[in-house]
Amino acid sequence: MKETVTDISAMLKSLTSQVQSMQETIDAQHTEIASLNRNINRLTNENRILRKRLSKYESPDKNSNNSSTPPSKESMKDEVVRRTKSLRTPSGLKPGGQPEHEARGKEMVEHPDAIEERMSEYCRNCGRDLSCVEGELDYVSQVVDLPAVAPITTEYRHYKKTCTCGCCNKGYAPRRRGSQITFGRNIKAIVTYLNVVQCVPFERLASLMDEVFSVHMSQGTIANFVQETLRKSRPAIQLLENLLKQSPVVGFDESGCYNNKRLDWAWIAQTAYITLCFRATGRSSKVLEERFGDALQRMVAVTDRHSAYFVLDFLNHQVCLAHLLRELEYLTELDESQRWSKDVTNLLRAAIHQRNVQPEETVEKESWTDRLDELLKANLLHLNDKFERLRKGLVKCRDYIFNFLENPMIPPDNNASERGTRKLKIKQKISGTFRADKGADAFFAIHSIADTAWKNKQSQLQAISTILSL
């Protein structure tokens, strides 16, 4: 039997009340869901931040073996590992001189400066006098030593002659203002050499000159010697710059330089026979553009992956493989279960070995680039973000990785440039910073000349002395 509705208004009122109650329930649930979503987003962000902080302790530490971190910033533990671990693979040979290795030792001079005869004047058994017995030569030895060092003072007496015409003639330079006692070229060269090449600070250098050479001088005098060498070295520095502009392959690098309470940048441009270091206030591409100009278009640059080098119009480019191998070493330590970083490492090492086996031959790079492309197609999204970041970086510079195979003049790494700036790091580790621009500029100029002399197997001290004689 059907139910009959007798009061429609009461029924509608009841339904309206139920709808309102359901709407309130929905609104309350919506508010609660929104609050839960906000909490989820907040917890997700906190989780990401905490994971990032935790990864610092879970990931392997970056040191000079697996990154570009300088040894001076390594921890004590990393330094111990670095000194006992090498990126080189074991050769299987015993340490020391190898078979057919040509031994080199000190040779006796044919004409010694002094000869001293040593013989016994009495018998050590019975005590009999042997002074009248003629001795028989047993063997000859030589001792190399230094003579007692003492400064040599030369007095110059200047005369003037008056002609019958009344003209006064002087055959020497005008009288110096101030002290009439000066230091000679050898002392200036030794002081400059010890300060720049051996990185001896002014105070210790003044003490050394006093103790060893009996030459008394102030720190201000040492600074004047270095500045004098800087002034006289400018033509040589200009010559080095001109030679670099004509060089087909040039290595570049830059490093931080603390100077006069600010951070400057030390730049180096070098070849196998030339080194040029200079200071700049930044590390952008404009530094090289202003210094070398159109000559960059004729150079093959060997650099790291710093972005400033890739906006310059070089003839060609070679990326330093040593930097890449260190980054790959870090990825291998980060996740030893994967094979990608190991395969790329083996490929780069094989290419370097190919160049070492054929040092003067041209090797086609297409097959090597194809092998690299196959590795760069790998999907690394399931690994740490650092893997994908390096893969993308290799994709950008793939055309500049194996250029050293096609041109034997191009080295596979930029280690020579890093060795050229190592002297700066030693200097700053000892002295901390440069106090003035002129001191920093003098160091870079004199270091350029000394390092160029060393590359050409010449005496660095003699090179500085030659500069001072100009």
Solvent accessible surface area in square Angstrom, and as a share of the most:
residue,aa,sasa,rsa
1,M,243,1.09
2,K,187,0.79
3,E,165,0.74
4,T,109,0.63
5,V,89,0.51
6,T,127,0.74
7,D,76,0.39
8,I,117,0.59
9,S,77,0.50
10,A,52,0.40
11,M,100,0.44
12,L,106,0.53
13,K,157,0.66
14,S,49,0.32
15,L,86,0.43
16,T,71,0.41
17,S,67,0.43
18,Q,102,0.45
19,V,95,0.55
20,Q,106,0.47
21,S,62,0.40
22,M,123,0.55
23,Q,90,0.40
24,E,120,0.54
25,T,68,0.40
26,I,95,0.48
27,D,72,0.37
28,A,63,0.49
29,Q,100,0.44
30,H,124,0.55
31,T,86,0.50
32,E,106,0.47
33,I,98,0.50
34,A,30,0.23
35,S,41,0.26
36,L,93,0.46
37,N,75,0.38
38,R,150,0.55
39,N,58,0.30
40,I,101,0.51
41,N,92,0.47
42,R,120,0.44
43,L,96,0.48
44,T,71,0.41
45,N,65,0.34
46,E,72,0.32
47,N,72,0.37
48,R,140,0.51
49,I,83,0.42
50,L,105,0.52
51,R,160,0.58
52,K,157,0.67
53,R,158,0.58
54,L,94,0.47
55,S,40,0.26
56,K,148,0.63
57,Y,170,0.65
58,E,127,0.57
59,S,18,0.12
60,P,35,0.22
61,D,83,0.43
62,K,106,0.45
63,N,16,0.08
64,S,22,0.14
65,N,22,0.11
66,N,1,0.01
67,S,11,0.07
68,S,77,0.49
69,T,36,0.21
70,P,53,0.33
71,P,71,0.44
72,S,82,0.53
73,K,155,0.66
74,E,24,0.11
75,S,59,0.38
76,M,151,0.67
77,K,153,0.65
78,D,15,0.08
79,E,52,0.24
80,V,86,0.50
81,V,60,0.35
82,R,56,0.20
83,R,172,0.63
84,T,111,0.64
85,K,89,0.38
86,S,71,0.46
87,L,49,0.25
88,R,207,0.76
89,T,99,0.58
90,P,131,0.83
91,S,93,0.60
92,G,76,0.74
93,L,119,0.59
94,K,170,0.72
95,P,135,0.85
96,G,62,0.60
97,G,66,0.63
98,Q,68,0.30
99,P,118,0.74
100,E,182,0.82
101,H,123,0.55
102,E,137,0.62
103,A,93,0.72
104,R,223,0.81
105,G,65,0.63
106,K,199,0.84
107,E,158,0.71
108,M,111,0.49
109,V,88,0.51
110,E,147,0.66
111,H,151,0.67
112,P,54,0.34
113,D,157,0.81
114,A,87,0.67
115,I,140,0.71
116,E,133,0.60
117,E,139,0.63
118,R,206,0.75
119,M,117,0.52
120,S,53,0.34
121,E,91,0.41
122,Y,127,0.48
123,C,35,0.21
124,R,213,0.78
125,N,143,0.73
126,C,86,0.52
127,G,49,0.47
128,R,171,0.62
129,D,95,0.49
130,L,57,0.28
131,S,67,0.43
132,C,130,0.78
133,V,93,0.53
134,E,163,0.73
135,G,49,0.47
136,E,165,0.74
137,L,144,0.72
138,D,125,0.65
139,Y,166,0.63
140,V,89,0.51
141,S,83,0.54
142,Q,66,0.29
143,V,137,0.79
144,V,139,0.80
145,D,119,0.62
146,L,149,0.74
147,P,105,0.66
148,A,105,0.81
149,V,64,0.37
150,A,72,0.56
151,P,67,0.42
152,I,163,0.83
153,T,129,0.75
154,T,84,0.49
155,E,124,0.56
156,Y,163,0.62
157,R,180,0.66
158,H,108,0.48
159,Y,160,0.61
160,K,129,0.55
161,K,153,0.65
162,T,96,0.56
163,C,61,0.36
164,T,148,0.86
165,C,100,0.60
166,G,56,0.54
167,C,66,0.40
168,C,63,0.38
169,N,73,0.37
170,K,121,0.51
171,G,82,0.79
172,Y,71,0.27
173,A,77,0.60
174,P,118,0.74
175,R,204,0.74
176,R,145,0.53
177,R,234,0.85
178,G,72,0.69
179,S,74,0.47
180,Q,115,0.51
181,I,150,0.76
182,T,71,0.41
183,F,63,0.26
184,G,43,0.41
185,R,116,0.42
186,N,103,0.53
187,I,37,0.19
188,K,39,0.17
189,A,2,0.01
190,I,46,0.23
191,V,0,0.00
192,T,0,0.00
193,Y,45,0.17
194,L,28,0.14
195,N,7,0.04
196,V,1,0.00
197,V,8,0.04
198,Q,92,0.41
199,C,3,0.02
200,V,19,0.11
201,P,30,0.19
202,F,68,0.28
203,E,122,0.55
204,R,144,0.52
205,L,0,0.00
206,A,18,0.14
207,S,61,0.39
208,L,59,0.29
209,M,1,0.01
210,D,56,0.29
211,E,139,0.62
212,V,77,0.44
213,F,47,0.19
214,S,58,0.38
215,V,11,0.06
216,H,136,0.61
217,M,25,0.11
218,S,66,0.42
219,Q,85,0.38
220,G,43,0.41
221,T,33,0.19
222,I,0,0.00
223,A,33,0.26
224,N,97,0.50
225,F,13,0.05
226,V,9,0.05
227,Q,31,0.14
228,E,29,0.13
229,T,1,0.01
230,L,15,0.08
231,R,135,0.49
232,K,61,0.26
233,S,0,0.00
234,R,137,0.50
235,P,89,0.56
236,A,23,0.18
237,I,24,0.12
238,Q,92,0.41
239,L,105,0.52
240,L,16,0.08
241,E,18,0.08
242,N,57,0.29
243,L,72,0.36
244,L,0,0.00
245,K,53,0.23
246,Q,142,0.63
247,S,16,0.10
248,P,71,0.45
249,V,17,0.10
250,V,0,0.00
251,G,3,0.03
252,F,0,0.00
253,D,14,0.07
254,E,15,0.07
255,S,20,0.13
256,G,16,0.16
257,C,0,0.00
258,Y,125,0.48
259,N,0,0.00
260,N,68,0.35
261,K,205,0.87
262,R,92,0.33
263,L,89,0.44
264,D,1,0.00
265,W,49,0.17
266,A,3,0.02
267,W,1,0.01
268,I,1,0.01
269,A,0,0.00
270,Q,13,0.06
271,T,22,0.13
272,A,77,0.60
273,Y,140,0.53
274,I,20,0.10
275,T,0,0.00
276,L,1,0.00
277,C,9,0.05
278,F,15,0.06
279,R,52,0.19
280,A,16,0.13
281,T,105,0.61
282,G,24,0.24
283,R,91,0.33
284,S,57,0.37
285,S,17,0.11
286,K,134,0.57
287,V,22,0.13
288,L,1,0.01
289,E,83,0.37
290,E,148,0.66
291,R,72,0.26
292,F,6,0.02
293,G,36,0.34
294,D,104,0.54
295,A,4,0.03
296,L,6,0.03
297,Q,93,0.41
298,R,140,0.51
299,M,0,0.00
300,V,13,0.07
301,A,0,0.00
302,V,2,0.01
303,T,0,0.00
304,D,21,0.11
305,R,76,0.28
306,H,38,0.17
307,S,80,0.51
308,A,11,0.09
309,Y,1,0.00
310,F,72,0.30
311,V,105,0.61
312,L,17,0.08
313,D,95,0.49
314,F,22,0.09
315,L,118,0.59
316,N,60,0.31
317,H,8,0.04
318,Q,0,0.00
319,V,0,0.00
320,C,0,0.00
321,L,0,0.00
322,A,18,0.14
323,H,19,0.09
324,L,1,0.01
325,L,16,0.08
326,R,34,0.13
327,E,55,0.25
328,L,1,0.00
329,E,39,0.18
330,Y,12,0.05
331,L,6,0.03
332,T,28,0.16
333,E,55,0.25
334,L,36,0.18
335,D,40,0.21
336,E,122,0.55
337,S,103,0.66
338,Q,17,0.08
339,R,138,0.50
340,W,16,0.05
341,S,0,0.00
342,K,56,0.24
343,D,48,0.25
344,V,0,0.00
345,T,22,0.13
346,N,82,0.42
347,L,7,0.03
348,L,2,0.01
349,R,73,0.27
350,A,38,0.29
351,A,0,0.00
352,I,39,0.20
353,H,116,0.52
354,Q,55,0.25
355,R,15,0.06
356,N,100,0.51
357,V,91,0.52
358,Q,50,0.22
359,P,81,0.51
360,E,152,0.68
361,E,94,0.42
362,T,91,0.53
363,V,20,0.12
364,E,114,0.51
365,K,40,0.17
366,E,98,0.44
367,S,64,0.42
368,W,26,0.09
369,T,13,0.08
370,D,82,0.43
371,R,122,0.44
372,L,1,0.00
373,D,34,0.18
374,E,111,0.50
375,L,40,0.20
376,L,10,0.05
377,K,149,0.63
378,A,37,0.29
379,N,105,0.54
380,L,5,0.03
381,L,136,0.68
382,H,143,0.64
383,L,29,0.14
384,N,59,0.30
385,D,106,0.55
386,K,57,0.24
387,F,0,0.00
388,E,27,0.12
389,R,152,0.55
390,L,11,0.05
391,R,46,0.17
392,K,109,0.46
393,G,13,0.12
394,L,2,0.01
395,V,67,0.38
396,K,171,0.73
397,C,6,0.04
398,R,72,0.26
399,D,74,0.38
400,Y,68,0.26
401,I,1,0.00
402,F,2,0.01
403,N,8,0.04
404,F,0,0.00
405,L,0,0.00
406,E,62,0.28
407,N,48,0.25
408,P,53,0.34
409,M,121,0.54
410,I,7,0.04
411,P,54,0.34
412,P,23,0.15
413,D,38,0.20
414,N,2,0.01
415,N,48,0.25
416,A,37,0.28
417,S,0,0.00
418,E,51,0.23
419,R,135,0.49
420,G,5,0.05
421,T,13,0.07
422,R,139,0.51
423,K,49,0.21
424,L,4,0.02
425,K,84,0.36
426,I,75,0.38
427,K,19,0.08
428,Q,20,0.09
429,K,161,0.68
430,I,74,0.38
431,S,39,0.25
432,G,42,0.40
433,T,45,0.26
434,F,15,0.06
435,R,176,0.64
436,A,36,0.28
437,D,52,0.27
438,K,126,0.54
439,G,29,0.28
440,A,0,0.00
441,D,49,0.25
442,A,0,0.00
443,F,5,0.02
444,F,4,0.02
445,A,10,0.08
446,I,1,0.00
447,H,12,0.05
448,S,0,0.00
449,I,17,0.08
450,A,1,0.01
451,D,22,0.11
452,T,19,0.11
453,A,7,0.06
454,W,154,0.54
455,K,42,0.18
456,N,60,0.31
457,K,192,0.81
458,Q,119,0.53
459,S,63,0.40
460,Q,46,0.20
461,L,65,0.32
462,Q,108,0.48
463,A,18,0.14
464,I,2,0.01
465,S,8,0.05
466,T,65,0.38
467,I,14,0.07
468,L,9,0.04
469,S,57,0.37
470,L,126,0.63
